[in-house]
Amino acid sequence: MMGGNMAKMMKQVQKMQAEMAKMQEELGNRTVESTAGGGVVKVVANGRLEIVSVEIKPEAVDPEDVEMLQDLVLTAVNEALKKAQEMMTAEMGKITGGLGIPGLF
């Protein structure tokens, strides 16, 4: 009796793994964006937590205040990565049923 339940559970785990792999691939194609400084810095990240683009408008570039530009870029990058992580967690939660399995994502 136990063997049948174990086999069924293993099939469910394999199905979940396949769904998660497919979702991770799809998330790699989805993007989120974040801006800072009223939109003068825009960062786009994908669901693999990779930064795919950084746009800086000319008015954000002040040679006398490079630190401000650095702060704007840092803020936009961190927010984009946070949004990408939230997107990934939400989508994976649909597959895992909100189990919150450690180490999966």
C-alpha positions as CSV (number, residue, x, y, z in Angstrom):
1,M,0.0,0.0,0.0
2,M,2.8,2.5,0.9
3,G,4.6,1.8,-2.4
4,G,1.6,3.0,-4.4
5,N,1.3,6.2,-2.5
6,M,5.0,6.8,-2.8
7,A,4.9,6.2,-6.6
8,K,1.9,8.6,-6.9
9,M,3.7,11.2,-4.8
10,M,6.9,10.9,-7.0
11,K,4.8,11.4,-10.1
12,Q,3.3,14.6,-8.6
13,V,6.8,15.8,-7.7
14,Q,8.1,15.1,-11.2
15,K,5.1,17.0,-12.7
16,M,5.7,19.9,-10.4
17,Q,9.4,20.0,-11.3
18,A,8.5,20.0,-15.0
19,E,6.0,22.8,-14.5
20,M,8.6,24.8,-12.5
21,A,11.2,24.4,-15.2
22,K,8.7,25.6,-17.8
23,M,7.7,28.5,-15.6
24,Q,11.4,29.5,-15.0
25,E,11.9,29.6,-18.8
26,E,8.8,31.7,-19.3
27,L,9.8,34.1,-16.5
28,G,13.1,34.6,-18.2
29,N,11.2,36.2,-21.1
30,R,9.0,38.4,-18.8
31,T,10.3,41.7,-17.6
32,V,9.6,44.3,-14.9
33,E,10.8,47.8,-14.8
34,S,11.7,50.4,-12.2
35,T,12.5,54.0,-12.4
36,A,14.2,56.5,-10.1
37,G,14.5,60.2,-10.0
38,G,11.2,60.9,-11.5
39,G,11.9,58.6,-14.5
40,V,15.4,59.8,-15.4
41,V,16.8,56.4,-14.7
42,K,14.9,53.3,-15.8
43,V,16.1,49.7,-15.2
44,V,14.5,46.6,-16.7
45,A,15.0,43.1,-15.2
46,N,13.8,39.7,-16.2
47,G,12.4,36.8,-14.2
48,R,15.9,35.3,-14.0
49,L,16.9,38.2,-11.8
50,E,19.1,39.6,-14.6
51,I,19.2,43.3,-15.5
52,V,18.4,43.5,-19.2
53,S,18.6,47.2,-19.7
54,V,19.5,50.5,-18.1
55,E,18.3,53.8,-19.5
56,I,19.6,57.1,-18.3
57,K,18.2,60.4,-19.6
58,P,20.8,63.1,-20.4
59,E,19.3,65.4,-17.7
60,A,20.3,62.9,-15.1
61,V,24.0,63.3,-15.9
62,D,25.6,66.0,-13.9
63,P,29.4,65.8,-13.9
64,E,29.3,67.8,-10.7
65,D,27.1,65.3,-8.9
66,V,28.1,61.8,-10.1
67,E,27.1,60.4,-6.7
68,M,23.4,61.3,-7.3
69,L,23.4,59.4,-10.6
70,Q,25.0,56.4,-8.9
71,D,22.4,56.5,-6.2
72,L,19.6,56.7,-8.8
73,V,20.9,53.7,-10.7
74,L,21.4,51.7,-7.5
75,T,17.9,52.5,-6.4
76,A,16.3,51.6,-9.7
77,V,18.4,48.3,-10.0
78,N,17.4,47.2,-6.5
79,E,13.8,48.0,-7.1
80,A,13.7,46.2,-10.4
81,L,15.3,43.1,-8.8
82,K,12.8,43.2,-6.0
83,K,9.9,43.4,-8.5
84,A,11.4,40.5,-10.5
85,Q,11.8,38.4,-7.3
86,E,8.2,39.1,-6.4
87,M,7.0,38.2,-9.9
88,M,9.0,34.9,-9.7
89,T,7.7,34.1,-6.2
90,A,4.1,34.8,-7.2
91,E,4.3,32.6,-10.3
92,M,6.1,29.7,-8.6
93,G,3.5,29.9,-5.8
94,K,0.9,29.1,-8.4
95,I,2.7,25.8,-9.1
96,T,3.7,24.9,-5.5
97,G,0.3,25.9,-4.1
98,G,2.1,28.3,-1.8
99,L,4.0,25.6,0.0
100,G,7.1,27.8,0.2
101,I,9.5,25.0,-0.4
102,P,13.0,26.2,0.7
103,G,15.7,26.4,-2.0
104,L,13.3,26.2,-5.0
105,F,13.4,29.9,-5.8
